[in-house]
Amino acid sequence: MQLEFFGAAGEVTGSCHILRVAGRQLLLDCGMIQGGHDAPARNRLPFPFDPTVIDAVVLSHAHIDHCGRLPLLVKRDYRGPIYTNRACADLVPILLRDSANLAVREAEREQREPLYSLEDVEATLRLLVPIDYDTQKELLPGITVRVRDAGHILGSSSVELTLSEGGDSRGAPGGTTRKLVFSGDLGQYDTPILQDPHRFESADLVLMESTYGNRLHRGREDTERELGGILAQAQRDGGNVIVPAFAIGRSQELLYLLAKHYGEWHLARWKVFLDSPMAIAASRVYWRHPDRFDEETSRLRESFRGMPPLPNLVLSESADDSRAINHVRSGALIIAGSGMANGGRVLHHLKHNLERPECHVVIVGFQAPGTLGRQLVDRVPEVRIHGQRIRCLAQIHTLGGLSAHGDQADLLRWYDSFAGRPPVYLVHGEVDSAEGLARELRARGATATVTRPGLKVDLSTLVPLARDYPST
Ligand SMILES: [Zn+2]
């Protein structure tokens, strides 16, 4: 009974962990590595396991740093099931098809084979097996899963696994049973649209994200006020506002906030562009799953007609629609991908607006080292976009409070619900963040370990803390 860390160990992206139980092998996530010059080369490396011997995959959510290498796994002959929450299974096709298109275009430019093709993506989608929240399911002999709402993006899960070896899950003599909880990515508490992360009670081992493990976000109300203030300032300055946003999660939350504060923020004076076919498609999936919304959103949704009520919202589907925005000199609020500005349509908008001091750029999500978004956060005086040198004269704002990730207080609140302080392995965080969270966890009496690739944990040696193993 062994857990081995492969990706998102000591960094944020490339989530992938391997579980070996009773002769079976299960993969938790198979994400893309993002940011840094060596990311494309690292994504192409052979997996440290044989994809054909993996029996099943459980996917925590649809972000590309968690699902982005699934088509590569399939290209390398994986043919087993990929279990994920139902809403996540609706979002994954949007992301993976976009990822394949990007890979193919990039390969054409660089005259080499793409990481994977659209055919690989379609083959991957055929392996998806949607599962419901809060329902036990036996995936393989000795491995039972239950996914719980992680409150991070629509369809995001924390994964609860009950693992049995040498007996059965009812605790037959001689057998070993352990419960592992993998947080996936955890949302903030009390955010718009989504519900709070599920409150767990027991586990023998916790595998936990640590993206903002050493930081506190600004409060939700302050953050919304700050965004309103930025829009007011941009209005006075007579420029545009650019928001590099992830197609899934941030874009929908922004639309929701704009609809909610439409009058108060004088948004009738603005034109709001959602410049991303992927975000438009993801928004339609979002509004199709009202069962996952929190109470306030469910109430407001009564007035939605497919999209939040924004009379001046322009959905830019085609490349021509997107190019037309370049002529707008003021009063445009442009939400465009990619979220870390390391590709996509937002690059064109940054190229046209970064050198204008009257324009504003609002960063609303995590920016991995090596990405253009991170350079903006770090206030570099000049960047390169499409080979062109662009001076950064626009005003840059970072709104941590809009992050899809919980901050240190949220992460500790999530952990604190476990009885008996189960040992924690920290993934999905840069080393400083993971170490910061580890210190806080140790102060609470927990054993906390910051993972590195290749680290193995023998689960059968853990002291069993959870007593509520499922009886089926
Ligand atoms: Zn995520």
Residues whose N, C-alpha, C, O or C-beta is under 5 A from the ligand:
A	BS01	ZN	H63 D185
